[in-house]
Amino acid sequence: MRRLLAALALLAALAGCAAPAPPPAAPEARARAEAAVERFAAVAGRVEPVAERECRALRPRGACDFRIVVDARRGLPPNAFQTVDRRGRPVVAFTVPLIARVQTADELAFVMSHEVAHHLLGHIERTRADAELGALVLGRMAGRSGGDRRTVRSAEELGAILGARRYSKTYELEADALGTIIAARAGFDPVRGARFFARIPDPGDRFLGTHPPNAARMEVVRRVAAGL
């Protein structure tokens, strides 16, 4: 929790170190930044215990002590992602622009729960395995067709990309479904939270795209929420 508070303090500091604004607007901008910091801390404080409990139920031998942080590096786009640190501890990170973009605690909680769900479902490991299989298959095909080492290497790289994306949309929908449950159990409204999708670009149903259409994601959230 100390790391979270330190990151939040940095977020507030960045808000104060931004390019000078006209004097009348400065207090309002700082108030918004402070409100965003407080909302993030409050949501993380409610989601993390539920995430840890759900994780221990699904992955009894897995790492479940989540670290929820703010990625306060400048110039980053609105984004949230899940990863693991060097010790294997699960990390859920939010960039400052994303925190500023969400409009409600429900939206923030849903995005947070979605990223947590990726860890619970083992999506990093599954994506890595998909990439390795894709690299192996295309690499062997290139080798058997007489390709030299450089050609085989290029085929492996392409295969890794294709393999990693093969089930990417499925994994996103799985995380939406489980994220709906986590957000609800943390006391938030996941359907209201998923309205965040309505304000971000719709990726459509592109071949080998990384994310499914926003409408498909909303449908999953509504269906799962209705069954709770």
N, C-alpha and C positions, 0 to 999 in steps of 0.2 A: 504493500500500500504506500510505503514511503516513496518508491519509484514513481508511482502514479501521481502522488502529490507534487513531487519535484517536477514532473513533466507538465502538470497543470500550472505550476508556478511559472514555468518557462513560457507557456502559452500566454499567460497574463502579461508577462514581461514583453513578449513580442508585440502584443497589442499596444503596449505603451511605447514601443520603439519604432512603430510604423512611421511612414512618411508623415510629416506634420500636416494636420488637417486644420481647416478654418476654426478659430477659437470657439464659436458657438456649437460646432458639431463634435468637438473633442470629448466633452463629458458624456454625450450620448453614445459615442463609439466605445468609450471605455466601459460604460455601463453594460453595453451589449457583450463585450468581451468577458467581463466578470460574470455575467449571467450564463454565458456559454460554459465557462469554467465550472461554475457551480452545478450546472445541469449535467455536465459530463461526469463529474465526481459522484453525483447522486445516482445516476443511471449505472455507472460501473459498480458502485457499491451494492446495488440490488441484483445486477445480472451475474456478477462473478460468483457469489455463493451458489446460485442455482446452477450455473455452468459447471462448477466443480462437482456438485452433487450428481448431476446428470452424467458427467464424465466418468465418475467412479462407478456408476451403475452400468454404463456401457463398456467401459475399458478399465476393469478392476486393476489391471497391472500397468496401465498407462500413466503418463504424466498428466496431472489434472490441476496443478496449482497455476492457474492462469495469471499472466501479467498483462494488464491492460494499460497501454501507454499512448502518449501523443507523440507523433513524429513531427517535430517542430522545425525541421529543415526548411529553409526558404525555397520558394519556387516550385514546390510540389503541387500536383493537381489534386482535386478532391478524390480521396481514396481511403479505403480501409482494407486491411489484409491480415491474414493469419500466417504465422510462421512459428519456428521454434528457435530458441537460443542455443548456444554452444553446449549447454548441459541438457538439452532436450526439453526444456520448459516451454510450454505453449505461450505464445505472445500474440495478442491482438492489438494492432496499431491503427491509429486514426491520424490522418494528416489534418493540419489546422483548417485548410479550406473546406474539408468535408464537415468538420464540426460546426463551422460557420454556416454551412448550407442546410443542414437539417433544421427543421422548424419546430419540432416537438420532441419531448422526451420519448414518446412512443416510437418515433422514427429512429432516434439514436439507439434505443434499446433493441429494435428489430435488426438494424445493421450489425450491432454488436453481437447479438445472438446468432445471426447468420454466420458471422466469422467464427464464432465459437463452435458452431455446428460442423464447420469444415474440419476442425480438429477431432471432434468426437467421432466423425465418420471416417477418419483416416484418409482424407482426400489428398494430402501431400504425398503420403506413401503410395496411394493408388495412382496418382498422376505420374509419379516417378517410375512406377512399374510399367505404366502404359507407354511412357516415353522410351524406356529401355527396350521394351518389346518391339516398338516401332522401329527403333534404330537397328535392332538385330535383324528384323525381317528385311528391311530395305537394303541394309548393308550386305546381307547374304545374297540377295537378288542381284545386286550390282557386281559382287564378286563372281558369281556363277556366270554372269553374262560377259565376263572377261574384263571388267573394269580394273584400272590400276588403283594403287593405294589412295590417291587423291580422290578418285571417283567414288570409291567405297566410302571414304570419310564423308564426302558430301552427301551421299545417300543416307548414311547413318544420321547425320545432322537433320536432314529433311524428315527422316523416319521418326526421329525423336519429337519433332514439332508436331507432325501429324498424329503420332501416338498420344501425345499429351493433350491434344485437342479433341480426340475422338469421343471421349466421354465428358468433356468439360461442361457442356450444357446440362447433362444429367446430374453431375455433381452439384451444380448451382441450384437446381431444383430440389435436390435432396437436402441441401443446406437451408433452403427456404422453408421446407417442410419442418425440419427439426428446429430451426430457428424460431418458427412460429410457436412451437411448444415451449421452448425455453423462455421466450419473451413473455408469453402468457403466464407461465409459472412464476416469473419474476414480478408479476403484477401489472404488466403493460398490455396495451391493446395492439396485437400484431397486425390486424387489418388496417388500423389507422397508421401504424408504423410503416406498412408496405406502400402507403401512398407516396412515399419518397420516390418510388419508381416512376411516378407520373411526372416528376420534375427533372428526370435525367434522360439523356438521349436513348432512344429505343434502338437496340442493336439489330432488331429484326430477326429473321430466321436464316441467317447466313450460313452457308456450307462451311463447316469447320470453324464457326465462330466460337468465341470463348464463353459467351453468355446467351441464354435463351431470350425470346421476346419478352418485353415487360408484361404484356397481357398474360402470358403463360405463367409468369411468376406470381402475378396477382391472383390468378385462378387457384394456384396451389395453396397460397396463404389462406384464401377464403375457405377452401375445402377443408383444410386441416383445422382451422379455427372453428369451423362449424361443428366439427366432430369432438371438440374438447368438452 
